[in-house]
Amino acid sequence: MKTLNSIILSLLILASAVQTTKAQEDGNNFKEQFSQHFDYASRVLSLAKAMPAEKYSWRPGEGVSSVEEVYTHIARYNFYYLQNSLGVSVPDDVDVDNIESITGKEEVVEILEQSIEYVKGQVEAMPESRLQEQTELYGRTVNGRAVLMQLITHKSEHVGQAIAYARVNGVVPPWSE
C-alpha cells in the first residue's frame, strides 16, 4: 500500500509540474505574441518622427483630434491601461492625466517613445500569474491578458488614424517607402 501511495503521489506531483510548465509556456507565448503585435503597432513612432513639426497642430476638422493629440492619446493610454487595470506604477516624471496636453513635435515624440518603452519593459517583466489575475477594465471584470489585448487594440486603432492624417498631409509612412 505504501508503494501505491508513493506512486500516486509521484504521479500527482508530475501532473502538477506538467500543468505549471504548460501554463508558463502559454503565458510566454501570449507575451511573445503581444510583444510582436505591440512592436508592429509601435511603427507609429517612426511616423511621428517623419511628420513635419508644422503639421503637428493640423486637424481634419473642428472638434477632431490634431496630429499631436493622436500621438499623445496613444502615449497616455499606453501608461493608463497598465497603471489603472494592472496596478503598475508609472515613472515619477510621467503625469498620466496631463499627457494629452503636451504639445510640440519634440515633446510629443519623447512621451510617445517613453510610453512604448514602458509597456515593453513592464510586460516583459510581468509574471504570468499577473496576466491571470482578475481586474477591472471599463467596469468589467477581466484578466490581465484582456487588458493587454485592449491596449493593443486601442493603439492599433489610433495608428490607423495617424496613417490617414499623415497621408492627407503628404507624408508617406516610412515603412511604406
C-alpha positions as a printed Julia matrix, in Angstrom:
177×3 Matrix{Float64}:
   0.0    0.0     0.0
   2.89   2.31    0.83
   4.32   1.8    -2.68
   0.94   2.52   -4.3
   0.62   5.75   -2.29
   4.13   6.75   -3.34
   3.3    6.09   -6.99
   0.06   8.09   -6.77
   1.82  10.96   -5.01
   4.58  10.93   -7.65
   2.01  11.0   -10.45
   0.17  13.92   -8.83
   3.41  15.86   -8.45
   4.34  15.13  -12.07
   0.89  16.18  -13.32
   1.11  19.4   -11.33
   4.57  20.14  -12.72
   3.38  19.5   -16.29
   0.36  21.75  -15.76
   2.54  24.52  -14.29
   5.02  24.23  -17.15
   2.19  24.33  -19.71
   0.74  27.47  -18.09
   4.17  29.12  -18.14
   4.66  28.21  -21.8
   1.2   29.57  -22.67
   1.98  32.77  -20.77
   5.31  33.2   -22.5
   3.64  32.51  -25.83
   0.97  35.13  -25.1
   3.58  37.67  -24.05
   5.63  36.94  -27.18
   2.58  37.35  -29.4
   1.55  40.53  -27.61
   5.07  41.91  -28.0
   5.1   41.15  -31.73
   1.78  42.97  -32.25
   2.81  45.81  -29.96
   6.12  46.25  -31.81
   4.3   46.26  -35.14
   1.92  48.97  -33.93
   4.89  50.86  -32.48
   5.83  51.79  -36.04
   3.72  54.82  -35.21
   6.85  56.26  -33.58
   8.64  56.37  -36.93
   5.56  58.06  -38.38
   5.56  60.64  -35.58
   9.22  61.36  -36.34
   8.53  61.64  -40.09
   5.63  64.08  -39.68
   6.84  67.69  -40.06
   6.67  69.75  -36.87
   4.45  72.36  -38.55
   1.82  69.63  -39.17
   1.52  68.62  -35.51
  -1.3   71.08  -34.87
  -3.18  70.05  -38.04
  -6.62  68.53  -37.56
  -9.06  67.3   -40.2
 -11.91  69.4   -38.83
 -13.15  71.42  -35.91
 -13.53  69.35  -32.76
 -11.41  66.49  -34.15
  -8.08  65.47  -32.63
  -4.96  67.07  -34.05
  -1.89  65.1   -35.12
  -0.15  65.7   -31.78
  -3.32  64.87  -29.85
  -3.49  61.47  -31.56
   0.11  60.7   -30.59
  -0.29  61.91  -27.01
  -3.55  59.98  -26.69
  -1.73  56.79  -27.68
   1.01  57.58  -25.16
  -1.45  58.3   -22.36
  -3.3   55.04  -22.76
  -0.08  53.04  -23.03
   0.58  54.16  -19.45
  -3.07  54.23  -18.36
  -4.03  50.6   -19.0
  -1.08  49.2   -17.08
  -1.45  51.69  -14.24
  -5.22  51.6   -13.76
  -6.05  47.99  -14.55
  -2.84  46.19  -13.63
  -1.56  48.39  -10.82
   1.81  49.01  -12.48
   3.45  52.23  -11.34
   4.36  54.78  -13.97
   7.69  56.6   -13.88
   7.79  59.51  -11.43
   8.25  62.04  -14.23
   5.04  60.99  -16.02
   1.74  62.71  -15.26
  -0.7   60.37  -17.0
  -3.66  62.71  -16.56
  -1.92  65.56  -18.4
  -0.1   63.75  -21.21
  -2.68  64.81  -23.76
  -1.87  68.47  -23.1
   1.74  68.02  -24.29
   2.46  69.94  -27.49
   5.33  70.3   -29.9
   6.92  67.6   -32.01
   9.98  67.02  -29.83
   7.99  66.66  -26.6
   5.27  64.55  -28.22
   7.77  62.15  -29.8
   9.57  61.9   -26.46
   6.46  60.93  -24.45
   5.29  58.52  -27.18
   8.68  56.81  -27.19
   8.77  56.69  -23.38
   5.31  55.1   -23.29
   6.31  52.44  -25.81
   9.46  51.53  -23.86
   7.45  51.5   -20.62
   4.92  48.98  -21.96
   7.61  46.76  -23.47
   9.62  46.67  -20.25
   6.67  46.17  -17.94
   5.07  43.39  -20.0
   8.39  41.59  -20.39
   8.91  41.64  -16.61
   5.31  40.76  -15.78
   4.81  37.27  -14.33
   2.25  35.0   -15.95
   0.32  34.95  -12.69
  -0.37  38.68  -13.07
  -1.85  38.06  -16.51
  -4.26  35.53  -14.98
  -5.43  37.74  -12.1
  -8.84  39.32  -12.26
  -9.05  43.11  -12.55
 -11.39  45.85  -13.7
 -11.44  47.37  -17.17
 -14.19  49.81  -18.1
 -16.47  48.4   -15.41
 -15.98  44.78  -16.44
 -14.09  42.05  -14.65
 -11.34  40.7   -16.9
  -7.89  39.19  -16.55
  -4.56  40.85  -17.31
  -4.42  39.36  -20.78
  -7.67  41.13  -21.68
  -6.17  44.41  -20.51
  -3.18  43.92  -22.8
  -5.49  42.99  -25.68
  -7.42  46.21  -25.12
  -4.16  48.17  -25.05
  -3.03  46.79  -28.4
  -6.49  47.22  -29.95
  -6.64  50.84  -28.8
  -3.15  51.59  -30.03
  -3.74  49.96  -33.41
  -6.95  51.93  -33.94
  -5.1   55.2   -33.48
  -2.15  54.07  -35.59
  -4.62  53.79  -38.47
  -5.85  57.29  -37.67
  -2.26  58.6   -37.63
  -1.56  56.97  -41.01
  -4.62  58.66  -42.51
  -3.54  62.03  -41.05
  -0.03  61.58  -42.46
  -1.19  60.65  -45.94
  -3.63  63.58  -46.1
  -0.65  65.8   -45.27
   1.55  64.25  -47.95
   3.63  62.13  -45.57
   4.22  58.53  -46.62
   4.64  56.17  -43.68
   8.36  55.3   -43.53
   7.67  51.56  -43.68
   5.75  52.04  -46.98
   8.59  53.67  -48.9
